[in-house]
Amino acid sequence: MKVNLKLARIGTNMEEATVVKWYKMPGDAFQAGDTLYEIETEKVSQEIAAEGPGTLLEIRIPEGENAEVGEVLCVVETAT
């Protein structure tokens, strides 16, 4: 099933974040716990891990670009 992964609010005042690095590229498979990407806000940087297995299909926000909370960062195909 295709799933849109959106930027989640990781702090109470967070409105946007910058995508610092993508650890997976389109076509790459991943397992639960694998780091997919890293984001940075004004106060913190955080690696975001996959919740389950799947394949990265599409990156919507490239490295170095900002995204607002709730914006789609990427599309994945889940294994279940």
C-alpha positions as CSV (number, residue, x, y, z in Angstrom):
1,M,0.0,0.0,0.0
2,K,1.3,3.5,-0.9
3,V,1.7,5.8,2.1
4,N,2.5,9.5,2.2
5,L,5.0,10.2,5.0
6,K,4.4,13.7,6.4
7,L,6.5,16.0,8.5
8,A,5.4,15.4,12.1
9,R,5.6,18.1,14.8
10,I,8.4,17.1,17.1
11,G,8.3,20.2,19.3
12,T,5.4,22.3,20.6
13,N,6.5,25.4,18.7
14,M,7.7,23.6,15.5
15,E,6.1,24.9,12.4
16,E,8.7,23.8,9.8
17,A,12.0,21.9,9.4
18,T,14.8,21.5,6.9
19,V,15.5,18.1,5.4
20,V,19.2,17.7,6.1
21,K,19.8,14.2,4.6
22,W,18.0,11.3,2.9
23,Y,19.5,8.0,4.0
24,K,17.4,6.0,1.5
25,M,16.8,6.8,-2.2
26,P,13.9,5.9,-4.4
27,G,13.8,2.1,-5.0
28,D,15.6,1.4,-1.7
29,A,14.0,-1.1,0.6
30,F,14.1,-0.5,4.4
31,Q,13.2,-2.3,7.6
32,A,11.6,-1.1,10.8
33,G,14.1,1.0,12.7
34,D,16.2,2.0,9.6
35,T,16.8,5.7,9.4
36,L,15.0,7.2,6.4
37,Y,15.9,10.9,6.7
38,E,17.2,13.6,9.0
39,I,15.5,16.9,9.8
40,E,16.7,20.1,11.5
41,T,14.6,22.7,13.3
42,E,15.7,25.9,15.0
43,K,16.4,23.9,18.2
44,V,17.2,20.3,17.3
45,S,18.2,17.9,14.5
46,Q,16.6,14.5,14.5
47,E,16.9,11.3,12.5
48,I,13.6,9.8,11.5
49,A,13.3,6.0,11.4
50,A,10.9,3.7,9.6
51,E,8.1,2.3,11.7
52,G,7.9,-0.9,9.5
53,P,9.3,-2.5,6.4
54,G,8.8,-1.1,2.9
55,T,10.3,0.6,-0.1
56,L,10.9,4.3,-0.7
57,L,9.1,5.3,-3.9
58,E,9.4,9.1,-4.2
59,I,11.1,12.0,-2.4
60,R,9.0,15.1,-2.5
61,I,11.2,17.4,-0.4
62,P,14.9,17.3,-1.4
63,E,17.9,17.8,0.9
64,G,18.3,21.4,1.9
65,E,14.7,22.4,1.5
66,N,12.2,23.4,4.1
67,A,8.9,21.6,4.7
68,E,5.9,22.7,6.9
69,V,4.4,20.5,9.5
70,G,1.9,18.1,7.8
71,E,3.6,18.5,4.3
72,V,4.4,15.2,2.5
73,L,8.1,14.5,2.6
74,C,8.1,11.2,0.7
75,V,5.9,8.3,-0.6
76,V,6.6,4.8,0.5
77,E,5.2,1.3,-0.3
78,T,4.6,-0.6,2.9
79,A,5.3,-4.3,3.0
80,T,2.0,-5.1,4.8
